[in-house]
């Protein structure tokens, strides 16, 4: 064999070693990324299951709408220096929820969390809707960058829901039969509550 042929084999061998190393590195990066995503998802799940977060969600769903009818409360949202000790914990509850969804949106936007996974896990557009009036008031002073990643995530979820109005259950796969023995009784009860 000639020296040029040996040189070609050596070059090709070096190429194979570099290619194998690159593939191994990509596999390791993929595993590391998956591990980081799982860790982030677990942290978010743990945050949303804490009692004070659940309490904040309950306030937002049940009481925030009535509080927003109070001009003094709206003034305090817009003017942080005016927040009273009575309204401070309520505003903090709203901020806690909004800030968590803001962080989630940033993680999705930056690619640290898989977009498709996030769309299936979180119904963020519901909470964006519930907090829309509050956000509009807070943005009077804070500008449109307040909770912009929360807004981004809500738009993604809204678009995802429009594409999947019946969920993502695989087409053609059989479903489990669910019996609802209380359907008639519950419908009758609802009808009795509506009828005077």
C-alpha positions as CSV (number, residue, x, y, z in Angstrom):
1,X,0.0,0.0,0.0
2,X,1.1,3.5,-0.7
3,X,1.6,6.2,1.9
4,X,-1.3,8.1,0.4
5,X,-3.7,5.2,0.9
6,X,-2.6,4.8,4.6
7,X,-3.1,8.6,5.0
8,X,-6.6,8.3,3.6
9,X,-7.4,5.4,6.0
10,X,-6.1,7.3,8.9
11,X,-8.1,10.4,7.9
12,X,-11.2,8.3,7.5
13,X,-10.6,6.6,10.9
14,X,-10.2,10.0,12.6
15,X,-13.4,11.1,10.9
16,X,-15.3,8.1,12.3
17,X,-13.9,8.7,15.8
18,X,-15.0,12.4,15.7
19,X,-18.4,11.4,14.3
20,X,-19.0,8.8,17.0
21,X,-17.9,11.3,19.7
22,X,-20.3,13.9,18.3
23,X,-23.2,11.5,18.3
24,X,-22.5,10.4,21.8
25,X,-22.4,14.0,22.9
26,X,-25.7,14.7,21.2
27,X,-27.3,11.7,23.0
28,X,-25.9,12.9,26.3
29,X,-27.3,16.5,25.7
30,X,-30.7,15.1,24.8
31,X,-30.8,13.1,28.0
32,X,-29.6,16.1,30.0
33,X,-32.3,18.3,28.4
34,X,-34.9,15.7,29.2
35,X,-33.7,15.5,32.7
36,X,-33.8,19.3,33.1
37,X,-37.3,19.4,31.6
38,X,-38.5,16.8,34.1
39,X,-37.0,18.7,37.0
40,X,-38.6,22.0,35.8
41,X,-42.0,20.3,35.4
42,X,-41.8,18.8,38.8
43,X,-40.9,22.1,40.4
44,X,-43.9,23.8,38.6
45,X,-46.2,21.0,39.6
46,X,-45.0,21.2,43.2
47,X,-45.5,25.0,43.2
48,X,-49.1,24.7,41.9
49,X,-50.0,22.1,44.5
50,X,-48.8,24.1,47.5
51,X,-51.7,25.3,49.8
52,X,-50.9,29.0,49.4
53,X,-50.9,28.7,45.6
54,X,-54.3,26.9,45.7
55,X,-55.6,29.6,48.0
56,X,-54.4,32.2,45.5
57,X,-56.2,30.4,42.7
58,X,-59.4,30.2,44.7
59,X,-59.2,34.0,45.4
60,X,-58.7,34.7,41.7
61,X,-61.6,32.5,40.6
62,X,-64.1,33.5,43.3
63,X,-63.3,36.9,44.6
64,X,-61.1,39.0,42.3
65,X,-63.9,40.0,40.0
66,X,-65.8,41.6,42.9
67,X,-62.6,43.3,44.2
68,X,-62.0,44.8,40.8
69,X,-65.3,46.7,41.1
70,X,-63.8,48.7,44.0
71,X,-62.1,51.9,42.6
72,X,-59.8,52.0,45.6
73,X,-58.5,48.5,44.9
74,X,-58.0,49.3,41.2
75,X,-56.1,52.4,42.2
76,X,-53.8,50.3,44.4
77,X,-53.1,47.9,41.6
78,X,-52.0,50.8,39.4
79,X,-50.1,52.7,42.2
80,X,-48.1,50.2,44.2
81,X,-47.1,52.9,46.8
82,X,-50.8,53.2,47.7
83,X,-51.4,49.5,48.5
84,X,-53.0,49.2,51.9
85,X,-52.3,46.4,54.4
86,X,-55.8,45.0,53.7
87,X,-55.2,44.7,50.0
88,X,-51.5,43.8,50.0
89,X,-52.1,40.0,50.6
90,X,-54.8,39.9,47.9
91,X,-52.5,41.6,45.3
92,X,-49.7,39.3,46.3
93,X,-51.9,36.3,45.6
94,X,-52.6,37.6,42.1
95,X,-48.9,38.4,41.5
96,X,-47.9,34.9,42.7
97,X,-50.1,33.2,40.1
98,X,-49.2,35.7,37.3
99,X,-45.5,35.4,38.1
100,X,-45.6,31.6,38.0
101,X,-47.3,31.6,34.6
102,X,-44.8,34.3,33.5
103,X,-42.0,31.9,34.4
104,X,-43.6,29.0,32.6
105,X,-44.1,31.1,29.5
106,X,-40.4,32.1,29.6
107,X,-39.3,28.5,29.9
108,X,-41.4,27.5,26.9
109,X,-40.4,30.5,24.8
110,X,-36.7,29.9,25.6
111,X,-37.0,26.2,24.6
112,X,-36.3,24.8,28.1
113,X,-39.7,23.2,28.2
114,X,-41.2,21.4,25.3
115,X,-44.0,23.5,23.7
116,X,-46.3,20.6,22.9
117,X,-46.0,19.1,26.4
118,X,-46.8,22.5,27.9
119,X,-49.9,22.9,25.7
120,X,-51.3,19.6,26.9
121,X,-50.4,20.2,30.6
122,X,-51.6,23.7,31.4
123,X,-54.8,25.5,30.7
124,X,-53.1,28.9,31.0
125,X,-55.5,30.8,28.7
126,X,-58.2,30.3,31.3
127,X,-56.2,32.1,34.0
128,X,-55.0,34.7,31.5
129,X,-58.7,35.5,30.9
130,X,-59.5,35.6,34.6
131,X,-56.6,38.0,35.2
132,X,-57.1,40.1,32.0
133,X,-58.7,43.1,33.7
134,X,-56.2,43.1,36.5
135,X,-53.4,42.9,34.0
136,X,-54.8,45.8,32.0
137,X,-54.9,47.9,35.1
138,X,-51.4,46.9,36.2
139,X,-50.0,47.6,32.7
140,X,-51.2,51.2,32.9
141,X,-47.9,51.9,34.8
142,X,-45.9,48.8,34.1
143,X,-46.3,48.7,30.3
144,X,-47.0,45.8,28.0
145,X,-44.0,43.8,29.1
146,X,-45.7,43.0,32.4
147,X,-46.5,39.2,32.2
148,X,-45.7,39.2,28.4
149,X,-44.5,35.6,28.7
150,X,-47.7,34.6,30.5
151,X,-49.6,36.2,27.6
152,X,-47.4,34.4,25.1
153,X,-48.1,31.1,26.7
154,X,-51.8,31.9,26.9
155,X,-51.8,32.6,23.1
156,X,-50.0,29.3,22.4
157,X,-52.5,27.4,24.5
158,X,-55.5,29.1,22.9
159,X,-54.2,28.3,19.4
160,X,-53.4,24.7,20.5
161,X,-56.9,24.3,21.9
162,X,-58.4,25.6,18.7
163,X,-56.5,22.9,16.8
164,X,-57.5,20.2,19.2
165,X,-61.1,21.0,20.3
166,X,-61.7,17.3,21.4
167,X,-58.3,16.7,23.0
168,X,-55.5,14.5,21.6
169,X,-56.9,11.1,22.3
170,X,-55.6,8.9,19.4
171,X,-58.2,8.6,16.5
172,X,-59.5,5.2,16.0
173,X,-58.5,3.9,19.4
174,X,-61.4,2.4,21.5
175,X,-62.5,4.3,24.6
176,X,-63.5,2.9,28.0
177,X,-67.2,2.9,28.7
178,X,-68.2,5.2,31.6
179,X,-71.5,4.8,33.3
180,X,-73.1,7.9,34.8
181,X,-75.8,6.6,37.2
182,X,-76.3,10.1,38.7
183,X,-76.9,11.9,35.4
184,X,-80.7,12.0,35.6
185,X,-80.8,12.8,39.4
186,X,-78.2,15.6,38.9
187,X,-80.1,17.1,35.9
188,X,-83.3,17.1,37.9
189,X,-81.6,18.9,40.8
190,X,-80.1,21.5,38.5
191,X,-83.6,22.0,37.0
192,X,-85.1,22.5,40.5
193,X,-82.5,25.1,41.3
194,X,-83.3,27.1,38.2
195,X,-87.1,26.9,38.3
196,X,-88.7,29.3,40.9
